[in-house]
Amino acid sequence: MQQEVWFSLEVVDIGGDPKLEARYRVHLPVVEIDGERAFTHFVDEDALRARLSG
């Protein structure tokens, strides 16, 4: 997808960080775009592409 729409990706390992585990554990995977939660549990490829393009 990055060949179609440019974006940078930061992977965050929440393991061992109690604050991050409390915030995200029940929602994994979590995708945030510009600091805003965009997807939880499942990422729809078409919806992600639309969010990144807009």
PDB file of N, CA, C and O in Angstrom:
ATOM      1  N   MET A   1       0.817  -1.188   0.000  1.00  0.00           N
ATOM      2  CA  MET A   1       0.000   0.000   0.000  1.00  0.00           C
ATOM      3  C   MET A   1       0.862   1.255   0.000  1.00  0.00           C
ATOM      4  O   MET A   1       0.451   2.279  -0.545  1.00  0.00           O
ATOM      5  N   GLN A   2       2.020   1.200   0.584  1.00  0.00           N
ATOM      6  CA  GLN A   2       2.856   2.399   0.668  1.00  0.00           C
ATOM      7  C   GLN A   2       3.331   2.843  -0.718  1.00  0.00           C
ATOM      8  O   GLN A   2       3.756   3.987  -0.883  1.00  0.00           O
ATOM      9  N   GLN A   3       3.267   1.981  -1.689  1.00  0.00           N
ATOM     10  CA  GLN A   3       3.600   2.388  -3.048  1.00  0.00           C
ATOM     11  C   GLN A   3       2.490   3.259  -3.635  1.00  0.00           C
ATOM     12  O   GLN A   3       2.744   4.066  -4.529  1.00  0.00           O
ATOM     13  N   GLU A   4       1.268   3.102  -3.142  1.00  0.00           N
ATOM     14  CA  GLU A   4       0.127   3.875  -3.629  1.00  0.00           C
ATOM     15  C   GLU A   4      -0.050   5.179  -2.860  1.00  0.00           C
ATOM     16  O   GLU A   4      -0.318   6.223  -3.454  1.00  0.00           O
ATOM     17  N   VAL A   5       0.099   5.118  -1.551  1.00  0.00           N
ATOM     18  CA  VAL A   5      -0.122   6.268  -0.671  1.00  0.00           C
ATOM     19  C   VAL A   5       1.047   6.331   0.297  1.00  0.00           C
ATOM     20  O   VAL A   5       1.289   5.378   1.038  1.00  0.00           O
ATOM     21  N   TRP A   6       1.781   7.449   0.302  1.00  0.00           N
ATOM     22  CA  TRP A   6       2.931   7.543   1.186  1.00  0.00           C
ATOM     23  C   TRP A   6       2.486   7.730   2.630  1.00  0.00           C
ATOM     24  O   TRP A   6       1.576   8.507   2.918  1.00  0.00           O
ATOM     25  N   PHE A   7       3.137   7.010   3.529  1.00  0.00           N
ATOM     26  CA  PHE A   7       2.923   7.182   4.965  1.00  0.00           C
ATOM     27  C   PHE A   7       4.139   6.656   5.694  1.00  0.00           C
ATOM     28  O   PHE A   7       4.874   5.817   5.174  1.00  0.00           O
ATOM     29  N   SER A   8       4.347   7.153   6.905  1.00  0.00           N
ATOM     30  CA  SER A   8       5.400   6.584   7.737  1.00  0.00           C
ATOM     31  C   SER A   8       4.720   5.724   8.785  1.00  0.00           C
ATOM     32  O   SER A   8       3.607   6.019   9.221  1.00  0.00           O
ATOM     33  N   LEU A   9       5.387   4.673   9.179  1.00  0.00           N
ATOM     34  CA  LEU A   9       4.827   3.707  10.097  1.00  0.00           C
ATOM     35  C   LEU A   9       5.714   3.605  11.324  1.00  0.00           C
ATOM     36  O   LEU A   9       6.929   3.443  11.208  1.00  0.00           O
ATOM     37  N   GLU A  10       5.111   3.699  12.491  1.00  0.00           N
ATOM     38  CA  GLU A  10       5.840   3.491  13.737  1.00  0.00           C
ATOM     39  C   GLU A  10       5.180   2.319  14.455  1.00  0.00           C
ATOM     40  O   GLU A  10       4.002   2.381  14.807  1.00  0.00           O
ATOM     41  N   VAL A  11       5.938   1.262  14.668  1.00  0.00           N
ATOM     42  CA  VAL A  11       5.445   0.100  15.388  1.00  0.00           C
ATOM     43  C   VAL A  11       5.855   0.267  16.847  1.00  0.00           C
ATOM     44  O   VAL A  11       7.026   0.501  17.147  1.00  0.00           O
ATOM     45  N   VAL A  12       4.889   0.146  17.746  1.00  0.00           N
ATOM     46  CA  VAL A  12       5.153   0.316  19.168  1.00  0.00           C
ATOM     47  C   VAL A  12       4.866  -0.998  19.876  1.00  0.00           C
ATOM     48  O   VAL A  12       3.754  -1.522  19.799  1.00  0.00           O
ATOM     49  N   ASP A  13       5.866  -1.528  20.565  1.00  0.00           N
ATOM     50  CA  ASP A  13       5.706  -2.737  21.363  1.00  0.00           C
ATOM     51  C   ASP A  13       5.254  -2.309  22.749  1.00  0.00           C
ATOM     52  O   ASP A  13       6.007  -1.661  23.477  1.00  0.00           O
ATOM     53  N   ILE A  14       4.027  -2.667  23.120  1.00  0.00           N
ATOM     54  CA  ILE A  14       3.498  -2.229  24.404  1.00  0.00           C
ATOM     55  C   ILE A  14       3.928  -3.144  25.550  1.00  0.00           C
ATOM     56  O   ILE A  14       3.732  -2.818  26.721  1.00  0.00           O
ATOM     57  N   GLY A  15       4.510  -4.281  25.207  1.00  0.00           N
ATOM     58  CA  GLY A  15       4.910  -5.251  26.222  1.00  0.00           C
ATOM     59  C   GLY A  15       5.879  -4.644  27.223  1.00  0.00           C
ATOM     60  O   GLY A  15       6.885  -4.047  26.842  1.00  0.00           O
ATOM     61  N   GLY A  16       5.574  -4.797  28.497  1.00  0.00           N
ATOM     62  CA  GLY A  16       6.447  -4.302  29.544  1.00  0.00           C
ATOM     63  C   GLY A  16       6.186  -2.869  29.965  1.00  0.00           C
ATOM     64  O   GLY A  16       6.811  -2.378  30.905  1.00  0.00           O
ATOM     65  N   ASP A  17       5.276  -2.191  29.286  1.00  0.00           N
ATOM     66  CA  ASP A  17       4.936  -0.818  29.659  1.00  0.00           C
ATOM     67  C   ASP A  17       3.506  -0.832  30.216  1.00  0.00           C
ATOM     68  O   ASP A  17       2.545  -0.868  29.447  1.00  0.00           O
ATOM     69  N   PRO A  18       3.361  -0.803  31.545  1.00  0.00           N
ATOM     70  CA  PRO A  18       2.031  -0.927  32.147  1.00  0.00           C
ATOM     71  C   PRO A  18       1.017   0.107  31.660  1.00  0.00           C
ATOM     72  O   PRO A  18      -0.160  -0.218  31.511  1.00  0.00           O
ATOM     73  N   LYS A  19       1.442   1.332  31.411  1.00  0.00           N
ATOM     74  CA  LYS A  19       0.512   2.367  30.940  1.00  0.00           C
ATOM     75  C   LYS A  19       0.000   2.050  29.540  1.00  0.00           C
ATOM     76  O   LYS A  19      -1.197   2.153  29.272  1.00  0.00           O
ATOM     77  N   LEU A  20       0.921   1.659  28.639  1.00  0.00           N
ATOM     78  CA  LEU A  20       0.503   1.319  27.277  1.00  0.00           C
ATOM     79  C   LEU A  20      -0.339   0.052  27.260  1.00  0.00           C
ATOM     80  O   LEU A  20      -1.316  -0.034  26.515  1.00  0.00           O
ATOM     81  N   GLU A  21       0.032  -0.935  28.075  1.00  0.00           N
ATOM     82  CA  GLU A  21      -0.759  -2.163  28.137  1.00  0.00           C
ATOM     83  C   GLU A  21      -2.175  -1.871  28.618  1.00  0.00           C
ATOM     84  O   GLU A  21      -3.136  -2.408  28.066  1.00  0.00           O
ATOM     85  N   ALA A  22      -2.319  -1.032  29.631  1.00  0.00           N
ATOM     86  CA  ALA A  22      -3.643  -0.689  30.145  1.00  0.00           C
ATOM     87  C   ALA A  22      -4.468   0.053  29.097  1.00  0.00           C
ATOM     88  O   ALA A  22      -5.680  -0.141  29.003  1.00  0.00           O
ATOM     89  N   ARG A  23      -3.817   0.888  28.322  1.00  0.00           N
ATOM     90  CA  ARG A  23      -4.524   1.699  27.332  1.00  0.00           C
ATOM     91  C   ARG A  23      -4.923   0.909  26.078  1.00  0.00           C
ATOM     92  O   ARG A  23      -5.986   1.153  25.507  1.00  0.00           O
ATOM     93  N   TYR A  24      -4.075  -0.035  25.650  1.00  0.00           N
ATOM     94  CA  TYR A  24      -4.269  -0.655  24.338  1.00  0.00           C
ATOM     95  C   TYR A  24      -4.543  -2.158  24.336  1.00  0.00           C
ATOM     96  O   TYR A  24      -5.082  -2.664  23.352  1.00  0.00           O
ATOM     97  N   ARG A  25      -4.202  -2.882  25.379  1.00  0.00           N
ATOM     98  CA  ARG A  25      -4.218  -4.353  25.348  1.00  0.00           C
ATOM     99  C   ARG A  25      -5.519  -4.940  24.808  1.00  0.00           C
ATOM    100  O   ARG A  25      -5.469  -5.842  23.972  1.00  0.00           O
ATOM    101  N   VAL A  26      -6.657  -4.472  25.245  1.00  0.00           N
ATOM    102  CA  VAL A  26      -7.935  -5.075  24.819  1.00  0.00           C
ATOM    103  C   VAL A  26      -8.368  -4.629  23.427  1.00  0.00           C
ATOM    104  O   VAL A  26      -9.380  -5.107  22.915  1.00  0.00           O
ATOM    105  N   HIS A  27      -7.619  -3.724  22.810  1.00  0.00           N
ATOM    106  CA  HIS A  27      -8.008  -3.198  21.498  1.00  0.00           C
ATOM    107  C   HIS A  27      -7.084  -3.638  20.362  1.00  0.00           C
ATOM    108  O   HIS A  27      -7.296  -3.233  19.219  1.00  0.00           O
ATOM    109  N   LEU A  28      -6.083  -4.441  20.639  1.00  0.00           N
ATOM    110  CA  LEU A  28      -5.073  -4.769  19.635  1.00  0.00           C
ATOM    111  C   LEU A  28      -5.657  -5.492  18.439  1.00  0.00           C
ATOM    112  O   LEU A  28      -6.562  -6.309  18.611  1.00  0.00           O
ATOM    113  N   PRO A  29      -5.181  -5.229  17.247  1.00  0.00           N
ATOM    114  CA  PRO A  29      -4.248  -4.155  16.927  1.00  0.00           C
ATOM    115  C   PRO A  29      -4.942  -2.797  16.939  1.00  0.00           C
ATOM    116  O   PRO A  29      -6.152  -2.691  16.742  1.00  0.00           O
ATOM    117  N   VAL A  30      -4.154  -1.785  17.173  1.00  0.00           N
ATOM    118  CA  VAL A  30      -4.637  -0.411  17.165  1.00  0.00           C
ATOM    119  C   VAL A  30      -3.851   0.358  16.110  1.00  0.00           C
ATOM    120  O   VAL A  30      -2.624   0.271  16.055  1.00  0.00           O
ATOM    121  N   VAL A  31      -4.552   1.102  15.285  1.00  0.00           N
ATOM    122  CA  VAL A  31      -3.909   1.980  14.311  1.00  0.00           C
ATOM    123  C   VAL A  31      -4.360   3.397  14.624  1.00  0.00           C
ATOM    124  O   VAL A  31      -5.554   3.693  14.672  1.00  0.00           O
ATOM    125  N   GLU A  32      -3.380   4.264  14.837  1.00  0.00           N
ATOM    126  CA  GLU A  32      -3.672   5.675  15.045  1.00  0.00           C
ATOM    127  C   GLU A  32      -3.119   6.450  13.861  1.00  0.00           C
ATOM    128  O   GLU A  32      -2.036   6.147  13.360  1.00  0.00           O
ATOM    129  N   ILE A  33      -3.865   7.447  13.422  1.00  0.00           N
ATOM    130  CA  ILE A  33      -3.430   8.305  12.329  1.00  0.00           C
ATOM    131  C   ILE A  33      -3.391   9.714  12.882  1.00  0.00           C
ATOM    132  O   ILE A  33      -4.406  10.252  13.326  1.00  0.00           O
ATOM    133  N   ASP A  34      -2.205  10.307  12.850  1.00  0.00           N
ATOM    134  CA  ASP A  34      -1.997  11.654  13.406  1.00  0.00           C
ATOM    135  C   ASP A  34      -2.481  11.746  14.848  1.00  0.00           C
ATOM    136  O   ASP A  34      -3.103  12.734  15.239  1.00  0.00           O
ATOM    137  N   GLY A  35      -2.192  10.710  15.639  1.00  0.00           N
ATOM    138  CA  GLY A  35      -2.521  10.709  17.051  1.00  0.00           C
ATOM    139  C   GLY A  35      -3.961  10.388  17.389  1.00  0.00           C
ATOM    140  O   GLY A  35      -4.341  10.401  18.560  1.00  0.00           O
ATOM    141  N   GLU A  36      -4.771  10.098  16.373  1.00  0.00           N
ATOM    142  CA  GLU A  36      -6.185   9.788  16.585  1.00  0.00           C
ATOM    143  C   GLU A  36      -6.424   8.318  16.264  1.00  0.00           C
ATOM    144  O   GLU A  36      -5.992   7.827  15.222  1.00  0.00           O
ATOM    145  N   ARG A  37      -7.104   7.626  17.152  1.00  0.00           N
ATOM    146  CA  ARG A  37      -7.388   6.212  16.939  1.00  0.00           C
ATOM    147  C   ARG A  37      -8.286   6.055  15.718  1.00  0.00           C
ATOM    148  O   ARG A  37      -9.380   6.617  15.660  1.00  0.00           O
ATOM    149  N   ALA A  38      -7.807   5.284  14.744  1.00  0.00           N
ATOM    150  CA  ALA A  38      -8.542   5.106  13.498  1.00  0.00           C
ATOM    151  C   ALA A  38      -9.140   3.703  13.371  1.00  0.00           C
ATOM    152  O   ALA A  38     -10.227   3.539  12.816  1.00  0.00           O
ATOM    153  N   PHE A  39      -8.434   2.696  13.882  1.00  0.00           N
ATOM    154  CA  PHE A  39      -8.891   1.312  13.770  1.00  0.00           C
ATOM    155  C   PHE A  39      -8.511   0.551  15.030  1.00  0.00           C
ATOM    156  O   PHE A  39      -7.446   0.771  15.606  1.00  0.00           O
ATOM    157  N   THR A  40      -9.394  -0.346  15.452  1.00  0.00           N
ATOM    158  CA  THR A  40      -9.085  -1.284  16.525  1.00  0.00           C
ATOM    159  C   THR A  40      -9.571  -2.663  16.110  1.00  0.00           C
ATOM    160  O   THR A  40     -10.542  -2.793  15.365  1.00  0.00           O
ATOM    161  N   HIS A  41      -8.898  -3.675  16.593  1.00  0.00           N
ATOM    162  CA  HIS A  41      -9.233  -5.086  16.375  1.00  0.00           C
ATOM    163  C   HIS A  41      -9.017  -5.548  14.940  1.00  0.00           C
ATOM    164  O   HIS A  41      -8.532  -6.660  14.730  1.00  0.00           O
ATOM    165  N   PHE A  42      -9.356  -4.749  13.966  1.00  0.00           N
ATOM    166  CA  PHE A  42      -9.261  -5.143  12.559  1.00  0.00           C
ATOM    167  C   PHE A  42      -9.022  -3.896  11.720  1.00  0.00           C
ATOM    168  O   PHE A  42      -9.612  -2.845  11.971  1.00  0.00           O
ATOM    169  N   VAL A  43      -8.163  -4.018  10.735  1.00  0.00           N
ATOM    170  CA  VAL A  43      -7.887  -2.888   9.844  1.00  0.00           C
ATOM    171  C   VAL A  43      -8.399  -3.248   8.456  1.00  0.00           C
ATOM    172  O   VAL A  43      -7.908  -4.180   7.819  1.00  0.00           O
ATOM    173  N   ASP A  44      -9.381  -2.503   8.003  1.00  0.00           N
ATOM    174  CA  ASP A  44      -9.914  -2.693   6.660  1.00  0.00           C
ATOM    175  C   ASP A  44      -9.007  -1.951   5.682  1.00  0.00           C
ATOM    176  O   ASP A  44      -8.824  -0.738   5.791  1.00  0.00           O
ATOM    177  N   GLU A  45      -8.452  -2.677   4.743  1.00  0.00           N
ATOM    178  CA  GLU A  45      -7.472  -2.100   3.818  1.00  0.00           C
ATOM    179  C   GLU A  45      -8.039  -0.925   3.018  1.00  0.00           C
ATOM    180  O   GLU A  45      -7.365   0.093   2.866  1.00  0.00           O
ATOM    181  N   ASP A  46      -9.244  -1.048   2.516  1.00  0.00           N
ATOM    182  CA  ASP A  46      -9.836   0.034   1.727  1.00  0.00           C
ATOM    183  C   ASP A  46     -10.098   1.270   2.587  1.00  0.00           C
ATOM    184  O   ASP A  46      -9.869   2.397   2.147  1.00  0.00           O
ATOM    185  N   ALA A  47     -10.577   1.056   3.813  1.00  0.00           N
ATOM    186  CA  ALA A  47     -10.826   2.177   4.717  1.00  0.00           C
ATOM    187  C   ALA A  47      -9.520   2.852   5.118  1.00  0.00           C
ATOM    188  O   ALA A  47      -9.464   4.076   5.227  1.00  0.00           O
ATOM    189  N   LEU A  48      -8.477   2.070   5.337  1.00  0.00           N
ATOM    190  CA  LEU A  48      -7.165   2.637   5.662  1.00  0.00           C
ATOM    191  C   LEU A  48      -6.637   3.460   4.496  1.00  0.00           C
ATOM    192  O   LEU A  48      -6.133   4.567   4.686  1.00  0.00           O
ATOM    193  N   ARG A  49      -6.754   2.926   3.310  1.00  0.00           N
ATOM    194  CA  ARG A  49      -6.299   3.644   2.114  1.00  0.00           C
ATOM    195  C   ARG A  49      -7.041   4.981   1.983  1.00  0.00           C
ATOM    196  O   ARG A  49      -6.429   6.004   1.677  1.00  0.00           O
ATOM    197  N   ALA A  50      -8.342   4.970   2.211  1.00  0.00           N
ATOM    198  CA  ALA A  50      -9.141   6.190   2.119  1.00  0.00           C
ATOM    199  C   ALA A  50      -8.712   7.202   3.171  1.00  0.00           C
ATOM    200  O   ALA A  50      -8.607   8.392   2.877  1.00  0.00           O
ATOM    201  N   ARG A  51      -8.461   6.741   4.396  1.00  0.00           N
ATOM    202  CA  ARG A  51      -8.036   7.658   5.465  1.00  0.00           C
ATOM    203  C   ARG A  51      -6.668   8.271   5.158  1.00  0.00           C
ATOM    204  O   ARG A  51      -6.434   9.449   5.426  1.00  0.00           O
ATOM    205  N   LEU A  52      -5.773   7.465   4.598  1.00  0.00           N
ATOM    206  CA  LEU A  52      -4.429   7.967   4.287  1.00  0.00           C
ATOM    207  C   LEU A  52      -4.421   8.895   3.084  1.00  0.00           C
ATOM    208  O   LEU A  52      -3.566   9.775   2.979  1.00  0.00           O
ATOM    209  N   SER A  53      -5.374   8.701   2.173  1.00  0.00           N
ATOM    210  CA  SER A  53      -5.448   9.531   0.980  1.00  0.00           C
ATOM    211  C   SER A  53      -6.127  10.860   1.232  1.00  0.00           C
ATOM    212  O   SER A  53      -5.889  11.830   0.512  1.00  0.00           O
ATOM    213  N   GLY A  54      -6.977  10.913   2.254  1.00  0.00           N
ATOM    214  CA  GLY A  54      -7.791  12.103   2.487  1.00  0.00           C
ATOM    215  C   GLY A  54      -7.096  13.060   3.336  1.00  0.00           C
ATOM    216  O   GLY A  54      -7.637  14.125   3.636  1.00  0.00           O
TER     217      GLY A  54
END
